[in-house]
Amino acid sequence: MQWLGGSTLWPRLLLLRLQDETGRVQLLTVLPDCVARQQWRTVALACRAAARAQINTPAV
């Protein structure tokens, strides 16, 4: 799976645009009540770190 631009990361809502190996795009909605508290924190922090890395990466 590849994370696509246009994903939305809000404090209480993650809307992740993902593309699989066949090119199919899916929207994954993650809400805090869908996972355990520590899992939510882990996923949210990982998404924010990945977004920061993607934004700060110069285009080739």
GROMACS elastic network, one bead per residue, 0.5 to 0.9 nm:
[ bonds ]
;  ai    aj funct       b0    kb
    1    18     6  0.61771   500
    1    19     6  0.54778   500
    1    21     6  0.65515   500
    2    17     6  0.84755   500
    2    18     6  0.54767   500
    2    19     6  0.51375   500
    2    20     6  0.64456   500
    2    21     6  0.81913   500
    3     7     6  0.79235   500
    3    16     6  0.71762   500
    3    17     6  0.60681   500
    3    19     6  0.65609   500
    4     7     6  0.66179   500
    4    16     6  0.77142   500
    4    17     6  0.53079   500
    4    18     6  0.56018   500
    4    19     6  0.68763   500
    4    25     6  0.86303   500
    5     8     6  0.87974   500
    5    16     6  0.87946   500
    5    17     6  0.70669   500
    5    18     6  0.88651   500
    6    15     6  0.86986   500
    6    16     6  0.79262   500
    6    17     6  0.66741   500
    7    14     6  0.76968   500
    7    15     6  0.54918   500
    7    17     6  0.51940   500
    7    18     6  0.84447   500
    7    27     6  0.84711   500
    8    13     6  0.78328   500
    8    14     6  0.58220   500
    8    16     6  0.64425   500
    8    17     6  0.83820   500
    9    12     6  0.82567   500
    9    13     6  0.63475   500
    9    15     6  0.64443   500
    9    16     6  0.79141   500
    9    44     6  0.79032   500
    9    47     6  0.76669   500
    9    48     6  0.72249   500
    9    51     6  0.88501   500
   10    13     6  0.50064   500
   10    14     6  0.60121   500
   10    15     6  0.84045   500
   10    44     6  0.89461   500
   11    14     6  0.78391   500
   11    44     6  0.80533   500
   12    30     6  0.87043   500
   12    31     6  0.64049   500
   12    32     6  0.62672   500
   13    29     6  0.74096   500
   13    30     6  0.61122   500
   13    31     6  0.51999   500
   13    32     6  0.71745   500
   13    44     6  0.89219   500
   14    28     6  0.79050   500
   14    29     6  0.58350   500
   14    30     6  0.50759   500
   14    31     6  0.66001   500
   14    32     6  0.89059   500
   14    44     6  0.75414   500
   14    47     6  0.85649   500
   15    27     6  0.66129   500
   15    28     6  0.57849   500
   15    30     6  0.64977   500
   15    31     6  0.88951   500
   16    26     6  0.80938   500
   16    27     6  0.55849   500
   16    28     6  0.50252   500
   16    29     6  0.64071   500
   16    30     6  0.79940   500
   16    47     6  0.89018   500
   17    25     6  0.68032   500
   17    26     6  0.58122   500
   17    28     6  0.64453   500
   17    29     6  0.89248   500
   18    24     6  0.82394   500
   18    25     6  0.55734   500
   18    26     6  0.52394   500
   18    27     6  0.62575   500
   18    28     6  0.73689   500
   19    22     6  0.78848   500
   19    23     6  0.56951   500
   19    24     6  0.54323   500
   19    26     6  0.62015   500
   19    27     6  0.88339   500
   20    23     6  0.54032   500
   20    24     6  0.55223   500
   20    25     6  0.66388   500
   20    26     6  0.80281   500
   21    24     6  0.74415   500
   22    25     6  0.89748   500
   30    33     6  0.84994   500
   30    34     6  0.66922   500
   30    35     6  0.83427   500
   30    40     6  0.86195   500
   31    34     6  0.54390   500
   31    35     6  0.76047   500
   31    40     6  0.81109   500
   32    35     6  0.60369   500
   32    36     6  0.76524   500
   32    37     6  0.71025   500
   32    39     6  0.89233   500
   32    40     6  0.58304   500
   32    41     6  0.86422   500
   33    36     6  0.72600   500
   33    37     6  0.79776   500
   33    40     6  0.84432   500
   34    40     6  0.82674   500
   35    38     6  0.82251   500
   35    39     6  0.60985   500
   35    40     6  0.59150   500
   36    39     6  0.52132   500
   36    40     6  0.61824   500
   36    41     6  0.87864   500
   37    40     6  0.51596   500
   37    41     6  0.64170   500
   37    42     6  0.87699   500
   38    41     6  0.51229   500
   38    42     6  0.61973   500
   38    43     6  0.86703   500
   39    42     6  0.50230   500
   39    43     6  0.60849   500
   39    44     6  0.84301   500
   40    43     6  0.52402   500
   40    44     6  0.59387   500
   40    45     6  0.84244   500
   41    44     6  0.51933   500
   41    45     6  0.60027   500
   41    46     6  0.84348   500
   42    45     6  0.53514   500
   42    46     6  0.60995   500
   42    47     6  0.86273   500
   43    46     6  0.51310   500
   43    47     6  0.61185   500
   43    48     6  0.86118   500
   44    47     6  0.52093   500
   44    48     6  0.62195   500
   44    49     6  0.86305   500
   45    48     6  0.51300   500
   45    49     6  0.60935   500
   45    50     6  0.85527   500
   46    49     6  0.51073   500
   46    50     6  0.61076   500
   46    51     6  0.85433   500
   47    50     6  0.50997   500
   47    51     6  0.60692   500
   47    52     6  0.85766   500
   48    51     6  0.50405   500
   48    52     6  0.61311   500
   48    53     6  0.85802   500
   49    52     6  0.51373   500
   49    53     6  0.61955   500
   49    54     6  0.85996   500
   50    53     6  0.50774   500
   50    54     6  0.60975   500
   50    55     6  0.85830   500
   51    54     6  0.50283   500
   51    55     6  0.60515   500
   51    56     6  0.84948   500
   52    55     6  0.51459   500
   52    56     6  0.60483   500
   52    57     6  0.85283   500
   53    56     6  0.52157   500
   53    57     6  0.61083   500
   54    57     6  0.52904   500
   54    58     6  0.85298   500
   55    58     6  0.79106   500
